[in-house]
């Protein structure tokens, strides 16, 4: 399917789902507010598209192609957030040549709103992170790493709140345990803390104290594992106030978000869009002005040549 047709189909599907949740007159009266969440994960320095060599992902990905697609969506939609779930670095010679500076600059040009840290984002060490962060016009968010004894102290916040019309969106980040994945010298004195109780505390603060209508976790924990390793799935079951988990690390691809029932008996969604920027995740939330009831439509968009 050509990209233009894909976008039009996605938009139509969104309107159908929204109409299924709200009476049509609500749209006519302007009682429905729409926000669009765009997201990536595990970009791994895929600056250019995969080469046209007959491989599985030939022609897919690339920052320029994604930027064009994001611009199109922003022209069509009023309220857009662009988020990333970590592992921006490592995977192509561009990282080896520029040390991660190019990725940060291009993401800033695309106006990313926030990202969390993946394990590969420590591949240039704490020094490399600190060196290139001035190129960023978006924040790194992480709530379960203790940076107090490192150069990153004060440079990374646990969460950020975005206001889109009347809708408040709280976004926070979680990272995987770095021990065993990253050389000790690369993450220095950064201390990993159990993400589950921290996530519940932060999400409760965002929902109850800041009155966020939507709470999003940018997670680099990984979708799920065969052992007891902390995952997005465990987080979903243990959570109480998280509405959406945008994951990374396991390079998992979903055609649509997975639904779970959390510890409070409410729905929580998990989504992830593979790796290398071959897809752009898109989730459209429709909110009723009076009681903030939300309806979701979603669909991954392939990042390919026009």
N, C-alpha and C positions, 0 to 999 in steps of 0.2 A: 504494500500500500504506500502511495506517495505521501510525503509528510503533510502537505496541505490537507489532503483528504483525511489523514489520521487526526489532525487537530480538529477539523470540522466535526468529525464523528465523535471525538471525545467531548467537545463542547455540547453537541446535541444530546449525548448520553447524560451529561451533567444536568441539563435542563429537564430531561425526562425524570431522572431520579429526584430532582428537587421538587418537581411538580407532584411526584408521588408522595412526598412528605408534607407538602404545604398546599393549601388551596391556591388555584391560579390567580385569584383576585389579590392575594397577598403580594404577588410580584408586581401587579399593576399599581398597587397603592404604595409601593416602595417600602413594604414592611419586612422585606427580606434583604439581609446584607450578605454579600459573598466575599470570601477571601480565598486566594489561591496560594497553595504551598508548593513550591518547586524545590526539588532536592536531589543531591548526588551523594555518592559515597565511594571510597576507595578509587579515587581518580588515578593514583599511581603515575603521576607525571605524564599522562597520555596527552601531550600537547597537540600532536597531529593525529589525524585519523589512522586507523590500522591500514597498512599498505594493501593495495589491490593485487594480492598474490594468491587468491583462491582460498585463503584461510577463512575460518568460521566468522570472524568479525571484520572482514575486509570492508574498507570504506566507512566504518562506523567510528564514532567518537570524535575527538578533536575539540579544542577550546573554541576555535573560530566558529565551527558549525553549531556548537552549543550556545554560544553568545548570540548568534543570529536568531536561533529558536527562542531564546529567552526574551530578546527584544520584541519579537513578534507577539509573544504572550503578554508582555507588559503593555503593548499598544492596545491589546484587546481587553485587558483586565485592569481594574482600578487598584485593587488591593492585593499585592503580590509580596510574598516572602521567599527568598532564595537561601537555602540552607545546605550544609554539608556535614557528613558524619565521619570525617577523618580519613587518614591515610591519603593525604594530598600528594605526598612525596613518594619517590622511589619507583623505578620500573622502566624508565627509558634513559637514554644518554643525556637528555635535557637536564635531569637532576644531577648527574655526574658533572656536567659542564657548568651549570649555574648555581648549584647547591641549594636549589629550592626558591631562589629569588623570582624566577620567571613565573612559577605557579602562583605565588602570592600576588604578583603584579597583575596577572591576567584575571585572577578571581576578583581583585579589587576593581578592575576595569568593568567586569561583568556585574559589579555591585552586589556581591554576596552580602547577606545580612548577618550571618554567623556560621561558625563551624565548631566542631569539637576536635580534640586531638586523638589521632590514631597512633598505634605503636611505631609505624614507619615515619611519623612526623618527628620522631626523636633521632632519626638516622644521621643527622648532622650534629647531634648532641644538643645540649641546652644552649651552648654558645651559638650554634647555627640558627636555632629558633629565635633567640634574642636578636641576633644580627639582622635577620630579615623581617622581623615583625614591623619595623617602621614602614615597610612597603604596603602593609595591609590597612585598608579602611573598613575592615570588619573585625569583630572580636572572636577570639577563641574562648569557648565556654567549657568549663569542667568543674564539677562539684566534688569528685571523689579522689582527686590528687591533692596532696598537701604540698604546696610549693614554698612553704615558709622558710626553708633552709636552702633554697636554690635561687638562681638569678631570675627565675620566672615569678618570684614573689611579687604580688601587686600588679602583674601584667595580664593575668587571666582571671576572669570573673566566673562565679558559679552559674549565673543565669542573666538573662536580659528580657525585658518586657517591651513588646512592640504594640503600638496602638494603630489599628487600621479602621478608620471611621470610628464607630462606637465599640468595636471588638478589640478586646485586650488578649494578646497572645503571649504567654510566658514560655520561654525556651531555655532549657538548661542542658548541660552536657555530662556524660559519663564516659570513663575510659577503662580499658582492659588492664589487667595486672601486667606490668611491664617486665617483671622478673621472668627470665627464661625466653622472652621474645626479643628483648633489646639488651645489648651489652650494658653492664652496670655503669660503666664510665659514661655512657651516652645519656642516661637519665639522672645521673648524679644523685642528689639527695631528695628527689621527688618520691613521696611516699604514697603508695596505693592504700585506699580505704574501702571497706566493704560498700559497694554501691547501693545495695538494696535499702538499708535503713536511711541512707543519705537521700536517695531518690524520693522516698516517702516524705521525708522532712521538707525537702525543697519544694516538691509538688504541692504539699499541703500549704506551705507559705504562699506559693503563687496563687493557689485557688482560693484560700480562705482569707488571707491578709491583703493580697493585692487584687483579688476578685477577677482573676483571669478567666475569660470564657473558654479558652483552649490552652491546655498545657502540653507542650511538646518536649520530649526527651531526645536529644541528639546522642545516640549511643554508639560506642565502638566496642561493645562487649561481644558481639557475634550473636547470630539468631538463636541457635540451640546446639547442644552437644549431647553425646551419649553418656558422658559422665556428669558429675555434679558441678562442673565449672559454671560460674555465673553467666547467664545469657539474657538476651532480650525476652525470651519466653518466660524464664523465671521471674524477671522483672515485671512482666505483664501480670502474671498471677499474683505476685506479692504487692502490687501497687494499689493505691486507693484513689489518687487524684490525677494520674497521668491519662491523657486522652489519646495521645499518639506517640509511638516510639519509631523514630527514623533511624534504622540501624546501619551497621557496617561491619567490617572485618571478615565475615565469612563469605563475602561476595555472592550472597544469595539474591536470586531474582524472583520477584513476585509479579504476577500479572495484575493483582489487586491486593490491597492490604489483608493480612491475616487478622481475624477477630478473636479476642480472648475475653473471658470474664474475670475481672480483677477481684481482690480480696473484699471489696465492698459490694460485689454483685453487679458491677457496672461494666460496660463495654470499653475495652482498650484495643487500639489498633497497632499493628506492627507493619512497617513497610521497609523495603530495601530494593535497590535497583542494580544489582550485579556489581560491576566494577568498570574501571577505565573510561567512565563517561560515555558508554555506548548507549545508555538510556538516560533520559531526564525524567525523574519522578514528578508526577503532578497529582495533587489532591485538591479538590474544590470543596470548601465547606460553605453551606448556606445556613445563616442564622436568622431566626425570627427575632425581631426587635424586642418584643414584649417579654418572652420567657427564655430567650436564647436557645431554644431547641435547635439542634444542628442536624443537617442531612449532608451526607458525603457522596461525591462522585469522584472517581479516580481512574487513572490509566497511565502506564509508562509510555513515554514518547521516544521512539528511536532517534538517535542523533546521527543523521546521515546527510549526504550531499544533496543539494537541491536538484 
